[in-house]
Amino acid sequence: MRALTALCALALATGLFCGTMLSHPPTSEARPGIGIDTRELTLRSHLMEAEPCDAN
């Protein structure tokens, strides 16, 4: 009898949890990162002063 009661309680809790997640899911409050401004990096670089790169 105790096992049946525990099983029913578990089924009820699982059902309520799933119902809550389907009706009112949690929302994310994360915001995207700013990122890297490649245009600014390109404009600030001094390509004539740079040393040649070796592709090996």
DAQUICOR-V458418 format. One record per run of one state. SS is the DSSP state (A for helix, B for strand, O for the rest). FROM is the first residue (numbers start at 1). TO is the last residue. If there is no record, write none. Layout:
BEGIN
SS/FROM/TO ; SS/FROM/TO
END
This chain:
BEGIN
O/1/1 ; A/2/23 ; O/24/37 ; A/38/44 ; O/45/46 ; A/47/49 ; O/50/56
END
